[in-house]
Amino acid sequence: MKFKLLKKHKKDSTKWLSRHINDEFVLKSKKEGFRSRSSYKLIQINQKFNFLNSSKNILDLGCAPGGWLQVSKKFTPINSKILGVDKLNIESIPGVNFYKGDIFEDEVINYIKSFFEKKIDLLISDMSPNSTGNKKVDHLRILSLVERVVDISNLFLKREGFIVIKIFQGGMYGDLMISLKESLKNIKNFKPKASRKESPEMYLIAQKK
Ligand SMILES: C[S@@+](CC[C@H](N)C(=O)[O-])C[C@H]1O[C@@H](n2cnc3c(N)ncnc32)[C@H](O)[C@@H]1O
């Protein structure tokens, strides 16, 4: 039985590896110097909603390894101020600032405040919690992550400023959506081509009221 399970695990990993190596966006990111295939998700979201070229103060929550930061640096004005936050360290990116911390910590909020000193134009978040294997627990964790990002947007995002948040299809966002609509407008859901079809992830794009 154990042997069978091990064999299945090996087969799944081999399948994953071969799909990853041949993935269009993995190949493209290697060629174009982006750190993650996720970079193309932000590029495609921006192609549709066009917010990067007018954003001068950008906050990226859950930024490691830094693909979205690279995209932000590339497509925002030359003197833009960009801050990435993550629990994990990243290799530095010229012209981009990084703070290591958990977005639920007060220190992170204080740092963001002192860094920008004024309201920001764009808040992006590609975060998802580590899976526990328990669907209910995972869902609650997703909700609290999205809720926290929206709370942070209420503190720092300027009127008309854009927000991009990773959410999950089929998630029960009921109450959260109600509070979200209080502070955000033009709320849209979008799944970029670079997001794998089999993944339930999608992105919520909106503007601050
Ligand atoms: C999918 S990755 C982001 C990839 C990134 N957009 C890119 O293109 O390189 C999600 C990140 O969110 C971070 N994360 C998840 N929960 C977090 C939290 N509570 N505070 C800070 N970072 C968090 C994880 O450490 C992980 O690095």
The ligand as an SDF file (V2000), in Angstrom:
LIG
                    3D

 27 29  0  0  0  0  0  0  0  0999 V2000
    1.9990   33.4750   -5.0820 C   0  0  0  0  0  0  0  0  0  0  0  0
    3.1970   34.2310   -4.0970 S   0  0  0  0  0  0  0  0  0  0  0  0
    3.3700   35.8100   -4.8310 C   0  0  0  0  0  0  0  0  0  0  0  0
    4.0840   35.7780   -6.1520 C   0  0  0  0  0  0  0  0  0  0  0  0
    4.4170   37.1670   -6.6560 C   0  0  0  0  0  0  0  0  0  0  0  0
    3.2280   37.8810   -7.0760 N   0  0  0  0  0  0  0  0  0  0  0  0
    5.3810   37.1090   -7.8030 C   0  0  0  0  0  0  0  0  0  0  0  0
    4.9970   37.3960   -8.9420 O   0  0  0  0  0  0  0  0  0  0  0  0
    6.5500   36.8080   -7.5770 O   0  0  0  0  0  0  0  0  0  0  0  0
    2.3360   34.6050   -2.6180 C   0  0  0  0  0  0  0  0  0  0  0  0
    3.2110   35.1680   -1.5030 C   0  0  0  0  0  0  0  0  0  0  0  0
    2.3670   35.6280   -0.4570 O   0  0  0  0  0  0  0  0  0  0  0  0
    3.1010   35.5330    0.7600 C   0  0  0  0  0  0  0  0  0  0  0  0
    2.1840   35.6180    1.9040 N   0  0  0  0  0  0  0  0  0  0  0  0
    1.1210   34.8000    2.1830 C   0  0  0  0  0  0  0  0  0  0  0  0
    0.5350   35.2020    3.3410 N   0  0  0  0  0  0  0  0  0  0  0  0
    1.2270   36.2890    3.7650 C   0  0  0  0  0  0  0  0  0  0  0  0
    1.1090   37.1510    4.9010 C   0  0  0  0  0  0  0  0  0  0  0  0
    0.1530   36.9450    5.8210 N   0  0  0  0  0  0  0  0  0  0  0  0
    1.9770   38.1790    5.0370 N   0  0  0  0  0  0  0  0  0  0  0  0
    2.9560   38.3780    4.1170 C   0  0  0  0  0  0  0  0  0  0  0  0
    3.1260   37.5850    3.0210 N   0  0  0  0  0  0  0  0  0  0  0  0
    2.2710   36.5640    2.8590 C   0  0  0  0  0  0  0  0  0  0  0  0
    3.8140   34.1850    0.6390 C   0  0  0  0  0  0  0  0  0  0  0  0
    4.9340   34.1570    1.4860 O   0  0  0  0  0  0  0  0  0  0  0  0
    4.1770   34.1620   -0.8550 C   0  0  0  0  0  0  0  0  0  0  0  0
    5.4860   34.5620   -1.0570 O   0  0  0  0  0  0  0  0  0  0  0  0
  1  2  1  0
  2  3  1  0
  2 10  1  0
  3  4  1  0
  4  5  1  0
  5  6  1  0
  5  7  1  0
  7  8  2  0
  7  9  1  0
 10 11  1  0
 11 12  1  0
 11 26  1  0
 12 13  1  0
 13 14  1  0
 13 24  1  0
 14 15  1  0
 14 23  1  0
 15 16  2  0
 16 17  1  0
 17 18  1  0
 17 23  2  0
 18 19  1  0
 18 20  2  0
 20 21  1  0
 21 22  2  0
 22 23  1  0
 24 25  1  0
 24 26  1  0
 26 27  1  0
M  CHG  2   2   1   9  -1
M  END
$$$$
